[in-house]
Amino acid sequence: MTRNFDLRLIGVDSAATGETLKGGFTPAMGAAPIKAMFAGDGRGQPLGRASIAALAVLVVGAGLTCVAQLVTARIIGPDSYGVYAYVLAWVTLLGYFSTLGFHVSLLRFVPAYQAKEEWALVRGVIQYAQRGAAGTAMSILLIGVCGIVALHGSLRLELALTFLIGIAAVPFLALHLIGASVVRAFGGIITALAPERIVRDGLLLAIVAAVFWGNLYRLDATLAMGATLLSSIVMLGLVSIFLRRLRPQSLDHAKPAYTAENWWRPTLPLTVIMIADNFMSRSAVIALGLTGNTRDAGIFAIAFSMATLTALPRMAVATAFAPTVSALFARGDQAGLQSLSAKASCLSLFGTACAAIPLLLLAQPLLAWFGRDFVAGAPIVTILVLGQVFAAACGPQQHLITMTGHERIGAAILAVCAGSSFAGCILMIDSFGMTGAAFAMTVTLIGWNVAMGVYIHRGLHLMPGLVASFKAMPGRKRAADCGI
């Protein structure tokens, strides 16, 4: 049994045209102004409103992240912070790997099964994902501990202890990612984001500050990683509570059904996407750490986090964008996908530009708050921000590819770009240091978005990014499509 899907819930004015597609709705090709993006009918959240709600959480979380990084970096110093940043990059990468890509594919499967009221499959895919992530994470934990113990003689003590503490956080991180994905699929955008964006860094800040003022433990990377482990446990607990509250009652009486073959077919390439995405965003920090420049790794990590502030609007839009794309694609609404993609790109670029301009002007004084050593990251911020602005103009293209069943192409494109980013960082670090690594990452980010745009146009027959807004309508209507 299927239900009619009202495009007003995602910001598309269904009364604007007379063209009816299957599913009982009439999409508009971007003719609705900003009012359509923010008006709802009480049954859900449109793209604009959901994006603003997600952005509010992301902004608060980003503020806490900056304060936590500021306090931690000043307390433990640039060398220890570099060790912490290097280990955290590996821990995060392993945590995402442990999800086996289900933290992404659940955003596709759960809404699709809900739309058809196939509750047995909803319950089955959630359980399957949780068990797979738990088993993989525990295996990584055991292998990691054995490897660190075997190599402890060749590692400095602070690095070895930080790795041991960090590897213990991998199972909690993986299960939290699975739980947060299910919460998002059930409509809890805020409750899915809050534990990771607010609780994690809030606890890190509180623990590090308390230990510093109470002189309770040595002030080094192991302190920061211990706080990260504790916050991972708390995050998992909160997401579990939210999941029980948002869980549809129909699931309580459904016996889980399993179609593992159907789930693994898209999940394997999604795993590649997830690993490549995380590896590409951390390629410079990992490359600097592997070459022994842990101090530079810490400086780059701070500069990268600061530049990533400009990506928050794009992340907020993508949070509301992904499940909606899955539902539209399941109903064959090509016009709705085109309109939604155009609006998402406009929202992303507008928000990113508002964040990028002040950040470019204030990068150096902001970095000085972390300490004199971190001022060297100012050129890095500038280079990375320019790449984020270009990516924002392209919109959430990766979600458009993965949520429409083209995850294998998306995986191939991203894997090539991730490898190129790491190789570029290694080569550029030798000659140009941190600035060279930032340049390599930005060039790769631009190339990745260009490649995705070409495939979206040729493979999905959709106009990518802002191109859709300018192709759909001439003159003043272009501004209306962007909500201006």
ABEGO torsion letter per residue (X at the ends): XBBBBBAAAAGBBAAABABBBBGGBBBBBGABBAAAAABBAGAEBBAAAAAAAAAAAAAAAAAAAAAAAAAAAAAAEAAAAAAAAAAAAAAAAAAAAAAGGAAAAAAAAAAAAAAAGBAAAAAAAAAAAAAAAAAAAAAAAAAAAAAAAAAAAABBAAAAAAAAAAAAAAAAAAAAAAAAAAAAAAGBAAAAAAAAAAAAAAAAAAAAAAAAAAGABBBBAAAAAAAAAAAAAAAAAAAAAAAAAABBAAAAABBBBBBAAAAAAAAAAAAAAAAAAAAAAAAAAAAAAAAGBAAAAAAAAAAAAAAAAAAAAAAAAAAAAAAAAAAAAAAGBAAAAAAAAAAAAAAAAAAAAAAAAAAAAAAAAAAAAAEAAAAAAAAAAAAAAAAAAAAAAAEBAAAAAAAAGAAAAAAAAAAAAAAAAAAAAAAAAAAAEAAAAAAAAAAAAAAAAAAAAAAAAAAAGBBBEAAAAAAABBEAAAAAAAGX
